[in-house]
């Protein structure tokens, strides 16, 4: 009888187990929690355009790889959650949505400087560095709490897209803060833009062969 009860409960839990295996449930749960928490705690008005956002996290066993440190892909995943918080705290998401657009990731450039180990607590500081006529460029630093060491730094290019009209980053900034001239590109961003242009040209040449 007891075995029958156990099998009955296992049968009822089976669909949830399958769902957990084929869908990244943890990702969507954390994304939902990050969005709700940020909406409840953020300021009513946008902070300055270059104010950073701080997102806290911890390296859990599920984040590890065979070398017993955080898997490289997990850095980018955690940066995703930090960007969700940044988009909401800065009100960037709200303004882009009001203009009829959405934000998409155009590219990432990440440098790993030191391993994040099991149960390391760290923060991700996200801030806007630069924008041009096509993209926003943000920096995300992963900083370990125990020694304030920057374990990784990621640069991300973000574009605003819309089905029926063109929305430039400058339009978004003007809607948020009034007329602000785009800042000068930091050297590392200028070099990355050049690298991306060379890569695009190489792909274009290969398609002509």
N, C-alpha and C positions, 0 to 999 in steps of 0.2 A: 504493500500500500504506500509506504514511504517513498519507494523508488518511483512509483507511478506519479506521486505528487511532484517529485523533483523533475521528472521528465516533462510533466505538464508545464511547470514554471520555465524550464529551459526552452520548451517549444514556444512559449509566449515571448520570451526574451530574444529568440532567434532573429526576428526582423530588425530589432534594434542593433544587434551585433553585426548583422550584414550591413545596415546603414552606416555604422561606425567604420566599417572596413572600406566601403566604396566611396564614402563622402568624408571630407576632412571636417568632421563635426567640431573638433576643438577650435579650428580656425574661425568658423562662423560664430561659435559661442563667444570667443574672445573679442571678435570684431563687434558683435552686438553689445557686449558689456562695455567695451571702450567707447563706443558711440553714445550709449545711454549715460554713462558716467560723465563724459566730457560735456554733453549738453546740459547736464544738471549743475555742473560746477564752473562752467566758463563765464567770462564777463559778458555783459549785455552788448557792449560795443567792441569793435575790433581794436586790438592793441596796435602799436606801431608796426610798420611793414617788416622791420628787421628784428622784432622781438622773438626770442627762441621759445620753443615748447619743450618741456621735460617729461619724458615718459619712463617710468620705472618698471623693471622686470627682473626675473631671476632665471638662471640656467637650471632647468629641470632634467631629470634622467631622459625624458623623451627627446630632449634637444641634442643629445650626445651622439657622436659617431664612434667608429671602432678605435679611435685614438683617445677616447675618453675625454674629449673636449667638445665644445659646441660645434655642431656640423655647419659647414660653410653656408648651406642654404638657409639655415635658421637665422643667421644674421639678417638676411634680406627679408625673411618672414617677420621678424621682430620690428624691422624698420617699417614694414607695412602698417603695423598697429600704431607706431609712433606717428606716421603720416596721417592716419585717420584722426588722431588727436590734434595734430597740428592744423589740419584743414578746418576742423570745427572750432578750435580755440581762436584761430586767426579770422574766422568767419569767411574764409576763402571759399569754402564749399557753398555756403548760403548765397554769396554774391554771384558765383558762377551759375548756380542753379537759377537764380532770378534772371540772369541774362539769357537763359535758355541753353546753357551748355553743360558739359561735364568734363571732369579732369581725368586724363589718362597718362600713364607712365610711358615716356618715350625712350628712356635709357637709364642705365645704372653704371656707375664706375666705383667699385669698392676696393679698398685696400685693407688687408688683414695685417695688423701690427703685432698682436699678442693674443694667445688663446684665452677664451673665457671658459672657466672650469666648472665642474658640477657645483651647484648651489651658490655660485658667484652672483651677487646682486649688482646690477648695473643700471645705468640710465642712458637714454638716447636723447640727445639734444638736437632738435630739428630747427633750422632757421633758413629763411630765404636769403640768398646771396645776390641774385642777379636775375634780370629778365630781359628778353629782346622781343622782336616782333613775332617770334614763333613759340618760345618756351619760357617757363619759369625754371630756375636752377636753385636747388636747395642742397644744404649740407646736413648730414646726419652723423653725429659722433656717438659711438658707443663707449661709455666711460665706466670703468669698474669702480664700485664704491669704496672698496678696501684701500685703494692707493691712488684713486683719481687718474689712473692711466687710461689713455685713449686706445682701446683695444682694436678698434676698427673705425674707419671713416668712409662714408659713402656719399657720392654726389649723384643727384637724381635730376633728370630733366622731365618736366611735366608740361603737357600741352592741353589747351582748352579746345574741345571739339563741339560742333553742333551740326545737326542734320541740314538746317536750312539757311545758316548764315555763318560768317567768319567772326570769331571773337578772339582778339589779340590779348596777350597778357597786360598790355598797357591799358586797354579798355577796362579790364578787371580792376587794376590798381586805381585808375581814375574814379571808378564807381565806389571804391572803398575809402579813398583818402583825398580825392580831388586830384589836381594836376601835380604829379610827382615825376620828375625825369628819371629814366632808367639809369641805375648806377653803373659805374665802370666795372667791367668783368674782372674778377680776381684772376691772377695769372693761371691758376690751376684750371679754372673754368674756361678761360680763353683757349688754353692748350687742348682741353677736352673737346671743345667745339671744333677746333681745327682737325683733331683726330677723327671726329665723326664725319666731317666733310670729306676727308681723304678716303675713309671707308666707303662712304656713299658713292664717290667717284669711281672707286675700284669695282664696286658691284655694277655700276652703270657700264663701265668698260667691258666687264665680263659678259654682260647681256648682249653687247653688240657683236661679240665674236661669233 
